[in-house]
């Protein structure tokens, strides 16, 4: 039995038990561990997730529920989802009783990063999509890299990982509870810093300090790729540059100086195009929003940095070859998104259904505006559910304002988090009333509808939709169920084809 609480570089034959194995991150981690020769078992709830098929395909022996007996005799390590406590989960209590080394997901991710040339992608917004873009471009360039994203990615075969060698490791790293401080990056992509996760970071200063501590983990000669358009990211880059003269800084964005300055963004008819100062020609995207052009640019900057290293070119004057540049263009043009990130679910009754995980005011605003620009001929009907009482309360007016771009709006009660208690001072109905007050003050007239439960108003919403609409569910809650139910109803009946109420 191992006595170390850090995974060794050689995982071949190592017996690892995964507690909470069905989570997106845990299943992705399982793929990497299995690819490196570990023997895996796992446990989780009985509910079926898309990750069940992934775990089955890589040979993880799964147990249903959490029981002490599920921890195999002779397990070398237990790795668990950060959602489960070592003070209460029966399997983690059993591992502690046996003296089996344990790591949570962020710790295990950090352990893997120590043994590779690792790049961490972070930010309050955009880290999943940027990671997905980066893995897609890395594949097009033929880089020997493993990529781990926080959601299933179409170009990864519907999985959250792309494994094509292990010289380089590209991973999404999360700021919540300072989890990313477990990671050991040679490069960091920083998309944004804003106030968020108010249950752990009450003020902007708190979350900003965590990101700055993460940047400090870069080694001498490490690289920070940051969004010059984001005030928080730009501030952190300036501060770390004064503190650490040994780092290379690469800005990107519409206000950036240098090769990754974004210009000429335009969208319409389901395509967006933009150019970069340092490269000839346009880049095309089939996913909506200026913010996604920024994510794609960050991914290019990271992939080209890794390619420069792989080519053995240490100087900053390296440039991709014509073939590498065209391969990268092709990867961006073919990018079809990731699960719950401007995900197109399909069309029914002439209505396009989409789902997006955006749950911070900035992400919500930018996604709505990007979609309207991308499909200018469609009425955008947004179904929004706010996530966590603490976030809603701290950013209340921002949430009311970020929904201004919707042509019609459906809202629900707040989706509570298991990590906090309800706050009677803030409700979904209260947020809905604030939206109505904004509309009245602005002289704006648009359809607004409230249903406390997700499916409570399905009949009214179904009757109000009309051909040509784009119905977008947004949030980190379960309101995606309304979009799925409406789509299914339209596929099987004439619902929604009568006289619209809106």
Phi and psi in degrees as a GROMACS rama.xvg file:
@    title "Ramachandran Plot"
@    xaxis  label "Phi"
@    yaxis  label "Psi"
@TYPE xy
-70.6602  145.82  UNK-2
-108.365  0.875911  UNK-3
-95.2223  143.963  UNK-4
-96.5387  21.2311  UNK-5
-128.349  132.594  UNK-6
-62.1086  138.495  UNK-7
-74.2009  166.337  UNK-8
-66.7688  -40.0909  UNK-9
-91.7427  110.992  UNK-10
-98.6654  -0.347462  UNK-11
-58.5825  122.436  UNK-12
80.2433  -2.16455  UNK-13
-72.0839  132.622  UNK-14
-95.7448  115.014  UNK-15
-124.085  128.793  UNK-16
-105.06  130.637  UNK-17
-107.437  118.052  UNK-18
-99.8244  118.094  UNK-19
83.667  42.2371  UNK-20
-69.3524  -18.1337  UNK-21
-82.4739  -10.876  UNK-22
-60.6139  151.011  UNK-23
-54.8486  -49.9954  UNK-24
-65.6288  -41.7685  UNK-25
-65.6405  -41.0362  UNK-26
-65.8324  -38.165  UNK-27
-64.4712  -42.5351  UNK-28
-61.2197  -40.1147  UNK-29
-59.298  -40.2438  UNK-30
-60.0284  -42.1715  UNK-31
-69.2135  -43.0992  UNK-32
-61.7804  -42.5165  UNK-33
-65.2427  -40.8521  UNK-34
-63.0137  -26.017  UNK-35
-96.2197  11.7143  UNK-36
97.5727  4.73012  UNK-37
-72.8467  150.278  UNK-38
-100.065  118.457  UNK-39
-113.48  140.393  UNK-40
-127.799  165.632  UNK-41
-160.283  170.735  UNK-42
-147.505  153.184  UNK-43
-172.093  -178.628  UNK-44
-67.5385  167.603  UNK-45
-76.7457  -21.5514  UNK-46
-54.1744  144.299  UNK-47
-92.8707  129.162  UNK-48
-121.623  166.854  UNK-49
-62.8264  -21.9159  UNK-50
-74.7979  -15.4036  UNK-51
-56.3003  -44.4511  UNK-52
-67.8146  -33.5047  UNK-53
-66.4512  -47.5657  UNK-54
-62.1898  -38.5593  UNK-55
-65.334  -41.4021  UNK-56
-64.6981  -31.804  UNK-57
-95.7963  6.5179  UNK-58
82.1858  27.8561  UNK-59
-79.7171  121.017  UNK-60
-77.0418  110.027  UNK-61
-99.8925  143.332  UNK-62
-114.816  147.781  UNK-63
-94.2295  129.53  UNK-64
83.7755  -176.028  UNK-65
-124.002  112.12  UNK-66
-137.279  146.04  UNK-67
-56.2945  -33.9913  UNK-68
-68.4917  -14.4694  UNK-69
-73.7025  -20.5741  UNK-70
-75.6484  114.014  UNK-71
-63.5292  146.415  UNK-72
-62.9107  135.044  UNK-73
81.4974  12.7091  UNK-74
-61.7233  132.999  UNK-75
-81.2528  -34.2117  UNK-76
-144.817  152.11  UNK-77
-118.76  124.993  UNK-78
-114.299  130.692  UNK-79
-131.412  152.412  UNK-80
-59.9927  142.97  UNK-81
-65.741  -10.0368  UNK-82
-75.5035  -14.6556  UNK-83
-108.291  137.364  UNK-84
-93.8823  138.777  UNK-85
-71.3247  -10.8069  UNK-86
-88.7232  -11.4477  UNK-87
-136.798  -27.3914  UNK-88
-69.7176  126.349  UNK-89
-57.9288  -36.4783  UNK-90
-73.1095  -35.9537  UNK-91
-72.9911  -34.7006  UNK-92
-63.2065  -38.8357  UNK-93
-68.3672  -40.7329  UNK-94
-61.6319  -40.7555  UNK-95
-65.1492  -40.1686  UNK-96
-61.3344  -39.1123  UNK-97
-79.424  -15.9642  UNK-98
80.4008  21.5389  UNK-99
-75.2277  128.069  UNK-100
-58.2017  138.597  UNK-101
-125.244  143.198  UNK-102
-135.129  141.449  UNK-103
-84.8783  175.522  UNK-104
-56.5955  -49.6154  UNK-105
-60.8475  -36.0245  UNK-106
-67.4667  -39.9222  UNK-107
-67.3191  -40.3799  UNK-108
-61.7053  -42.8556  UNK-109
-62.9818  -38.2824  UNK-110
-62.8472  -41.2878  UNK-111
-64.3106  -36.8179  UNK-112
-67.4399  -25.5023  UNK-113
-68.7345  -21.641  UNK-114
-101.966  7.0347  UNK-115
-138.749  168.089  UNK-116
-77.0475  102.389  UNK-117
-110.753  142.965  UNK-118
-123.672  124.493  UNK-119
-104.673  131.177  UNK-120
-106.967  123.164  UNK-121
-137.672  168.628  UNK-122
144.519  153.4  UNK-123
-66.0181  -33.2534  UNK-124
-124.811  148.381  UNK-125
85.1586  -1.39761  UNK-126
-69.3811  -35.7744  UNK-127
-66.8208  -48.3241  UNK-128
-66.3077  -39.3087  UNK-129
-62.0017  -41.7917  UNK-130
-63.6372  -41.5459  UNK-131
-64.055  -43.4473  UNK-132
-59.6035  -45.7221  UNK-133
-62.1268  -43.0676  UNK-134
-64.6732  -35.6093  UNK-135
-68.5888  -42.7359  UNK-136
-69.1334  -39.8863  UNK-137
-58.4759  -38.8283  UNK-138
-64.6088  -43.3929  UNK-139
-63.8407  -30.8463  UNK-140
-86.4171  -4.58264  UNK-141
70.8784  28.2884  UNK-142
-76.4218  140.98  UNK-143
-78.2631  74.9025  UNK-144
-129.092  145.845  UNK-145
-105.431  132.252  UNK-146
-120.549  136.513  UNK-147
-126.936  118.071  UNK-148
-110.758  165.218  UNK-149
-88.8315  14.9106  UNK-150
-158.84  161.487  UNK-151
-67.8374  134.994  UNK-152
-118.367  130.21  UNK-153
-57.7315  -43.5745  UNK-154
-76.4247  -4.05492  UNK-155
-98.791  18.0381  UNK-156
73.3229  27.6552  UNK-157
78.8983  11.7449  UNK-158
-109.975  174.392  UNK-159
-95.6355  -2.75028  UNK-160
-124.649  151.94  UNK-161
-130.628  115.982  UNK-162
-110.352  112.564  UNK-163
-142.276  48.4819  UNK-164
110.547  161.712  UNK-165
-130.014  24.4382  UNK-166
-68.6417  -37.3095  UNK-167
-120.069  146.878  UNK-168
-129.537  120.742  UNK-169
-113.546  122.965  UNK-170
-141.269  143.312  UNK-171
-72.7162  130.722  UNK-172
-125.11  134.257  UNK-173
-104.756  139.594  UNK-174
-81.0393  -17.7932  UNK-175
-58.6412  131.595  UNK-176
53.0258  28.0152  UNK-177
60.4064  29.9993  UNK-178
-59.2115  -33.1811  UNK-179
-68.6392  -10.7955  UNK-180
-71.6124  -8.69563  UNK-181
-76.7577  -21.2939  UNK-182
-81.8025  148.357  UNK-183
-120.084  90.8962  UNK-184
-90.8498  146.492  UNK-185
-92.6667  -27.9958  UNK-186
-133.136  146.25  UNK-187
-128.206  133.781  UNK-188
-103.016  123.57  UNK-189
-115.727  109.439  UNK-190
-86.2509  -33.9483  UNK-191
-173.843  150.724  UNK-192
-134.707  118.317  UNK-193
-140.818  166.525  UNK-194
-64.1732  127.925  UNK-195
-163.759  170.851  UNK-196
51.8707  52.7588  UNK-197
-63.6035  -17.028  UNK-198
-69.0896  -21.7783  UNK-199
-114.745  -33.6835  UNK-200
-117.358  86.558  UNK-201
-58.9589  -30.3051  UNK-202
-125.525  164.871  UNK-203
-60.9854  -38.056  UNK-204
-57.7837  -35.1748  UNK-205
-66.7152  -47.9782  UNK-206
-72.7142  -34.7697  UNK-207
-62.0379  -42.3684  UNK-208
-62.3451  -36.0661  UNK-209
-65.6945  -44.1899  UNK-210
-63.1807  -40.3706  UNK-211
-63.6926  -38.8768  UNK-212
-62.7078  -35.357  UNK-213
-66.2075  -44.1012  UNK-214
-61.3392  -32.1233  UNK-215
-66.978  -15.5438  UNK-216
-76.295  -12.928  UNK-217
-61.5231  137.174  UNK-218
-78.3162  169.868  UNK-219
-57.1035  131.376  UNK-220
84.2911  0.636704  UNK-221
-70.5857  168.583  UNK-222
-126.411  135.095  UNK-223
-109.783  118.707  UNK-224
-104.053  116.897  UNK-225
-135.244  153.92  UNK-226
-83.2505  110.892  UNK-227
-68.7592  -19.1535  UNK-228
-79.0895  -18.9116  UNK-229
-92.3307  120.614  UNK-230
-57.8886  -41.7026  UNK-231
-66.3755  -44.0564  UNK-232
-65.6448  -42.2314  UNK-233
-65.283  -39.2098  UNK-234
-63.5832  -44.1923  UNK-235
-64.6791  -39.3301  UNK-236
-63.1522  -42.1699  UNK-237
-64.2914  -43.0044  UNK-238
-66.2892  -43.0252  UNK-239
-70.301  -29.7193  UNK-240
-67.2105  -32.9366  UNK-241
-74.6174  -32.3697  UNK-242
-82.4713  -33.9145  UNK-243
-127.885  92.3315  UNK-244
-72.222  -10.5456  UNK-245
-88.6392  4.41682  UNK-246
-101.533  149.461  UNK-247
-94.5202  132.259  UNK-248
-114.492  129.058  UNK-249
-123.874  105.863  UNK-250
-84.3969  152.916  UNK-251
-141.102  158.027  UNK-252
128.241  177.981  UNK-253
-70.3904  -22.2237  UNK-254
-106.227  6.40832  UNK-255
-76.5446  148.861  UNK-256
-93.0355  143.978  UNK-257
105.825  -164.043  UNK-258
-63.6021  -29.3273  UNK-259
-102.273  29.8114  UNK-260
-76.3688  121.945  UNK-261
-87.0028  133.288  UNK-262
-142.325  157.799  UNK-263
65.0614  30.9727  UNK-264
-65.1564  130.407  UNK-265
-147.472  148.829  UNK-266
-143.222  157.248  UNK-267
159.368  150.462  UNK-268
56.6342  35.9412  UNK-269
79.3714  19.9612  UNK-270
-146.713  146.383  UNK-271
-124.226  148.987  UNK-272
-137.075  148.07  UNK-273
-156.201  166.156  UNK-274
-125.293  161.943  UNK-275
-122.409  140.07  UNK-276
-58.1233  -35.2547  UNK-277
-88.9966  1.30568  UNK-278
-138.315  144.19  UNK-279
-75.3212  152.692  UNK-280
78.9743  176.466  UNK-281
-96.0603  160.702  UNK-282
-115.461  139.047  UNK-283
-115.712  145.812  UNK-284
-131.658  147.473  UNK-285
-106.03  14.5709  UNK-286
-119.55  147.097  UNK-287
-89.1013  143.141  UNK-288
116.343  138.042  UNK-289
-60.5314  -34.4473  UNK-290
-62.9439  -29.5093  UNK-291
-77.355  -27.78  UNK-292
-64.3204  -37.1328  UNK-293
-65.5626  -43.4802  UNK-294
-60.4119  -42.1268  UNK-295
-63.9405  -38.3982  UNK-296
-66.5034  -42.1254  UNK-297
-59.5298  -41.0437  UNK-298
-63.9801  -40.5083  UNK-299
-62.1007  -44.7379  UNK-300
-60.2005  -41.5171  UNK-301
-68.6874  -48.4859  UNK-302
-62.1705  -39.3675  UNK-303
-69.3209  -32.7891  UNK-304
-64.3713  -43.2066  UNK-305
-67.1995  -40.5582  UNK-306
-62.9674  -38.1457  UNK-307
-60.5562  -43.362  UNK-308
-64.6862  -43.1099  UNK-309
-63.5956  -32.2882  UNK-310
-78.2014  -6.87838  UNK-311
76.412  19.8843  UNK-312
-101.209  103.713  UNK-313
-80.1596  -21.8404  UNK-314
-74.0774  156.531  UNK-315
-78.9679  -5.71798  UNK-316
-87.6011  4.88072  UNK-317
-62.2385  145.615  UNK-318
-139.346  146.166  UNK-319
-65.3613  147.377  UNK-320
-70.2413  168.191  UNK-321
-58.9636  -39.3912  UNK-322
-67.033  -41.2889  UNK-323
-65.3841  -38.5832  UNK-324
-65.8573  -42.6577  UNK-325
-68.1237  -37.4285  UNK-326
-62.6623  -38.9463  UNK-327
-67.4421  -41.4772  UNK-328
-58.3502  -43.717  UNK-329
-62.3761  -39.8196  UNK-330
-64.3724  -40.5405  UNK-331
-68.6581  -42.6438  UNK-332
-65.2043  -30.0431  UNK-333
-89.3999  -7.29352  UNK-334
-63.6433  124.764  UNK-335
-111.015  15.6516  UNK-336
87.0999  -172.185  UNK-337
-136.04  168.378  UNK-338
-62.292  128.78  UNK-339
66.837  18.9095  UNK-340
-121.978  94.5042  UNK-341
47.9715  43.0312  UNK-342
-79.5257  124.916  UNK-343
-82.8101  119.283  UNK-344
-90.6775  -20.1613  UNK-345
133.039  -178.576  UNK-346
-125.46  139.62  UNK-347
-148.726  135.146  UNK-348
60.3717  26.7597  UNK-349
78.5708  6.75982  UNK-350
-108.219  129.392  UNK-351
-89.7797  126.371  UNK-352
-105.72  131.213  UNK-353
-133.486  158.577  UNK-354
-137.935  139.996  UNK-355
-144.21  141.703  UNK-356
-82.5316  -4.10931  UNK-357
-51.1646  125.391  UNK-358
-139.718  10.1004  UNK-359
-112.987  143.508  UNK-360
-50.6931  -41.4906  UNK-361
-63.1242  -45.4481  UNK-362
-65.3089  -39.9246  UNK-363
-63.1276  -49.3381  UNK-364
-59.7461  -50.236  UNK-365
-65.4193  -36.5039  UNK-366
-67.5609  -44.6359  UNK-367
-61.9226  -47.759  UNK-368
-64.996  -38.3345  UNK-369
-64.1865  -39.2159  UNK-370
-68.5152  -40.4249  UNK-371
-63.8007  -36.7782  UNK-372
-71.1815  -34.3885  UNK-373
-73.967  -38.7816  UNK-374
-123.99  73.2615  UNK-375
-65.0101  -18.8502  UNK-376
-88.1562  -1.21684  UNK-377
-105.26  143.282  UNK-378
-77.9447  125.457  UNK-379
-96.4526  110.87  UNK-380
-100.178  115.862  UNK-381
-104.599  129.422  UNK-382
-107.282  113.742  UNK-383
-119.212  135.947  UNK-384
-127.709  119.065  UNK-385
-72.0237  149.587  UNK-386
-119.109  122.972  UNK-387
74.2185  139.381  UNK-388
-68.2891  -40.9313  UNK-389
-63.8757  -43.8208  UNK-390
-66.1185  -45.3464  UNK-391
-60.8399  -42.3199  UNK-392
-67.4643  -44.5177  UNK-393
-68.0246  -32.424  UNK-394
-117.958  31.0586  UNK-395
-55.1216  -53.7736  UNK-396
-66.3353  -33.6123  UNK-397
-64.9189  -38.4845  UNK-398
-65.1285  -41.9226  UNK-399
-62.1992  -38.3333  UNK-400
-76.7254  -31.9816  UNK-401
-69.2299  -13.54  UNK-402
-94.4267  5.04358  UNK-403
-58.019  -31.8677  UNK-404
-75.6995  -14.0227  UNK-405
-69.5278  138.465  UNK-406
-77.0245  -28.8931  UNK-407
-148.309  152.843  UNK-408
-140.49  133.944  UNK-409
-119.891  134.006  UNK-410
-132.898  161.867  UNK-411
-139.312  179.346  UNK-412
-64.9137  161.169  UNK-413
-68.5385  135.729  UNK-414
-83.1361  111.737  UNK-415
-76.0155  153.058  UNK-416
-102.3  147.399  UNK-417
-64.9737  -16.8509  UNK-418
-88.9541  2.01987  UNK-419
-145.721  161.71  UNK-420
-96.9934  152.839  UNK-421
-56.9763  144.833  UNK-422
-113.584  112.379  UNK-423
-64.413  -13.4711  UNK-424
-80.3588  -12.386  UNK-425
-136.588  130.52  UNK-426
-139.45  162.657  UNK-427
-63.6509  -39.1739  UNK-428
-62.7439  -40.3738  UNK-429
-62.768  -39.5489  UNK-430
-66.4682  -40.0244  UNK-431
-60.3645  -43.0962  UNK-432
-65.1334  -34.5914  UNK-433
-65.8109  -37.1637  UNK-434
-63.6101  -43.0402  UNK-435
-61.8704  -40.2134  UNK-436
-64.7746  -38.875  UNK-437
-62.9831  -44.531  UNK-438
-61.0405  -42.6055  UNK-439
-64.5356  -42.9583  UNK-440
-65.4676  -32.1756  UNK-441
-88.9725  -1.89493  UNK-442
67.4194  28.4744  UNK-443
-98.1685  133.26  UNK-444
-119.891  116.268  UNK-445
-150.721  157.171  UNK-446
-65.7932  129.114  UNK-447
-129.118  134.944  UNK-448
-142.01  139.599  UNK-449
-124.538  134.685  UNK-450
-139.1  121.821  UNK-451
-56.9876  -45.5531  UNK-452
-92.6436  158.158  UNK-453
-63.6315  -45.9221  UNK-454
-97.4721  2.92079  UNK-455
-63.2206  -29.5949  UNK-456
-111.415  26.2154  UNK-457
-61.1563  -36.7069  UNK-458
-65.4159  -44.4925  UNK-459
-64.7943  -43.1796  UNK-460
-67.5815  -42.0051  UNK-461
-60.0157  -42.2997  UNK-462
-69.3096  -25.8483  UNK-463
-86.3401  -21.2352  UNK-464
-71.1682  151.252  UNK-465
-142.13  155.277  UNK-466
-51.7755  138.258  UNK-467
98.4299  -14.7105  UNK-468
-70.1859  156.871  UNK-469
-118.348  117.202  UNK-470
-101.25  117.106  UNK-471
-118.313  116.582  UNK-472
-89.605  133.197  UNK-473
-132.904  138.577  UNK-474
135.066  168.713  UNK-475
-96.2185  11.8103  UNK-476
-94.2372  -153.053  UNK-477
-109.05  21.0361  UNK-478
-71.6463  -8.02581  UNK-479
-56.6931  -23.6202  UNK-480
-63.158  -31.4867  UNK-481
-67.937  -43.9721  UNK-482
-59.7501  -43.6621  UNK-483
-64.0997  -40.784  UNK-484
-69.1658  -40.2365  UNK-485
-64.323  -42.9164  UNK-486
-61.5613  -45.2285  UNK-487
-63.3284  -40.5054  UNK-488
-62.8415  -43.4988  UNK-489
-68.2186  -29.4171  UNK-490
-73.6324  -22.0688  UNK-491
-115.717  -0.100382  UNK-492
-152.993  -177.576  UNK-493
-95.842  13.0544  UNK-494
-56.957  143.409  UNK-495
85.4437  -3.92808  UNK-496
-100.543  4.29613  UNK-497
-87.7851  -161.112  UNK-498
-69.0952  122.236  UNK-499
-69.236  143.304  UNK-500
-84.6963  -19.8151  UNK-501
